[in-house]
Amino acid sequence: MERAVVTHEMGHLLGLVDLVLDDKRGDPAHPGHSTNRGSVMFWAVETSLVGQVLGGPPPVDFDSDDVADLRKIRTGG
């Protein structure tokens, strides 16, 4: 759980999900967060034991869209 939260907050610091780039992939109801439930940048983390048993542990790494955005942010493009 801690790794998921730290990675998520680091994503904010790095400008992910429409904070630096305006790529329109953010969740309009939760600015700065992904609409992809499988992304560490999703707005909520499943903390219940039942949720983890049914859905697995929370994601702890950036998804492919996050990685692509980090590359764009790094290169200025």
C-alpha positions as YAML, in Angstrom:
chain: A
units: angstrom
residues:
- id: 1
  name: MET
  ca: [0.00, 0.00, 0.00]
- id: 2
  name: GLU
  ca: [2.77, 2.44, 0.94]
- id: 3
  name: ARG
  ca: [4.57, 1.91, -2.37]
- id: 4
  name: ALA
  ca: [1.36, 2.63, -4.30]
- id: 5
  name: VAL
  ca: [0.78, 5.87, -2.39]
- id: 6
  name: VAL
  ca: [4.39, 7.06, -2.71]
- id: 7
  name: THR
  ca: [4.45, 6.31, -6.45]
- id: 8
  name: HIS
  ca: [1.10, 8.07, -6.91]
- id: 9
  name: GLU
  ca: [2.26, 11.19, -5.10]
- id: 10
  name: MET
  ca: [5.55, 11.16, -7.03]
- id: 11
  name: GLY
  ca: [3.46, 11.11, -10.20]
- id: 12
  name: HIS
  ca: [1.79, 14.33, -9.09]
- id: 13
  name: LEU
  ca: [5.17, 15.92, -8.37]
- id: 14
  name: LEU
  ca: [6.34, 14.90, -11.85]
- id: 15
  name: GLY
  ca: [3.25, 16.46, -13.43]
- id: 16
  name: LEU
  ca: [1.37, 13.36, -14.55]
- id: 17
  name: VAL
  ca: [-2.23, 13.25, -15.74]
- id: 18
  name: ASP
  ca: [-2.82, 16.68, -17.24]
- id: 19
  name: LEU
  ca: [-0.82, 18.60, -14.63]
- id: 20
  name: VAL
  ca: [1.95, 19.49, -17.12]
- id: 21
  name: LEU
  ca: [0.68, 18.13, -20.44]
- id: 22
  name: ASP
  ca: [-2.89, 18.74, -21.53]
- id: 23
  name: ASP
  ca: [-3.49, 15.34, -23.10]
- id: 24
  name: LYS
  ca: [-7.13, 15.05, -21.97]
- id: 25
  name: ARG
  ca: [-6.66, 11.67, -20.29]
- id: 26
  name: GLY
  ca: [-7.47, 12.88, -16.80]
- id: 27
  name: ASP
  ca: [-10.66, 12.19, -14.88]
- id: 28
  name: PRO
  ca: [-12.86, 15.31, -15.05]
- id: 29
  name: ALA
  ca: [-14.40, 14.43, -11.69]
- id: 30
  name: HIS
  ca: [-10.95, 14.01, -10.08]
- id: 31
  name: PRO
  ca: [-8.46, 16.43, -11.69]
- id: 32
  name: GLY
  ca: [-4.88, 15.17, -11.80]
- id: 33
  name: HIS
  ca: [-5.99, 11.54, -11.76]
- id: 34
  name: SER
  ca: [-6.33, 8.80, -14.35]
- id: 35
  name: THR
  ca: [-9.61, 7.22, -15.41]
- id: 36
  name: ASN
  ca: [-7.79, 3.87, -15.67]
- id: 37
  name: ARG
  ca: [-8.54, 1.78, -12.55]
- id: 38
  name: GLY
  ca: [-5.36, -0.19, -13.26]
- id: 39
  name: SER
  ca: [-3.18, 2.91, -13.07]
- id: 40
  name: VAL
  ca: [-1.31, 3.97, -9.96]
- id: 41
  name: MET
  ca: [-2.57, 7.46, -10.85]
- id: 42
  name: PHE
  ca: [-6.24, 6.45, -10.42]
- id: 43
  name: TRP
  ca: [-7.94, 8.64, -7.80]
- id: 44
  name: ALA
  ca: [-8.64, 5.86, -5.29]
- id: 45
  name: VAL
  ca: [-6.70, 2.95, -3.88]
- id: 46
  name: GLU
  ca: [-8.55, -0.19, -2.84]
- id: 47
  name: THR
  ca: [-7.69, -0.70, 0.80]
- id: 48
  name: SER
  ca: [-10.14, -3.39, 1.85]
- id: 49
  name: LEU
  ca: [-9.07, -7.00, 2.17]
- id: 50
  name: VAL
  ca: [-12.09, -8.11, 0.13]
- id: 51
  name: GLY
  ca: [-11.18, -5.68, -2.66]
- id: 52
  name: GLN
  ca: [-7.60, -6.92, -2.72]
- id: 53
  name: VAL
  ca: [-8.68, -10.57, -2.77]
- id: 54
  name: LEU
  ca: [-11.08, -9.95, -5.65]
- id: 55
  name: GLY
  ca: [-9.09, -7.39, -7.61]
- id: 56
  name: GLY
  ca: [-5.51, -7.99, -6.53]
- id: 57
  name: PRO
  ca: [-3.17, -5.56, -4.84]
- id: 58
  name: PRO
  ca: [-3.14, -1.90, -5.88]
- id: 59
  name: PRO
  ca: [-0.90, -0.97, -8.82]
- id: 60
  name: VAL
  ca: [2.53, 0.24, -7.75]
- id: 61
  name: ASP
  ca: [4.05, 1.32, -11.08]
- id: 62
  name: PHE
  ca: [3.19, 3.89, -13.72]
- id: 63
  name: ASP
  ca: [1.14, 2.53, -16.64]
- id: 64
  name: SER
  ca: [2.17, 2.90, -20.29]
- id: 65
  name: ASP
  ca: [0.32, 6.22, -20.65]
- id: 66
  name: ASP
  ca: [2.14, 7.61, -17.60]
- id: 67
  name: VAL
  ca: [5.50, 6.47, -18.96]
- id: 68
  name: ALA
  ca: [4.75, 8.05, -22.35]
- id: 69
  name: ASP
  ca: [3.79, 11.32, -20.62]
- id: 70
  name: LEU
  ca: [6.97, 11.27, -18.53]
- id: 71
  name: ARG
  ca: [8.99, 10.94, -21.74]
- id: 72
  name: LYS
  ca: [7.11, 13.89, -23.30]
- id: 73
  name: ILE
  ca: [7.59, 16.00, -20.18]
- id: 74
  name: ARG
  ca: [11.30, 15.15, -20.09]
- id: 75
  name: THR
  ca: [11.89, 16.04, -23.73]
- id: 76
  name: GLY
  ca: [9.58, 19.05, -23.72]
- id: 77
  name: GLY
  ca: [7.31, 17.55, -26.34]
...
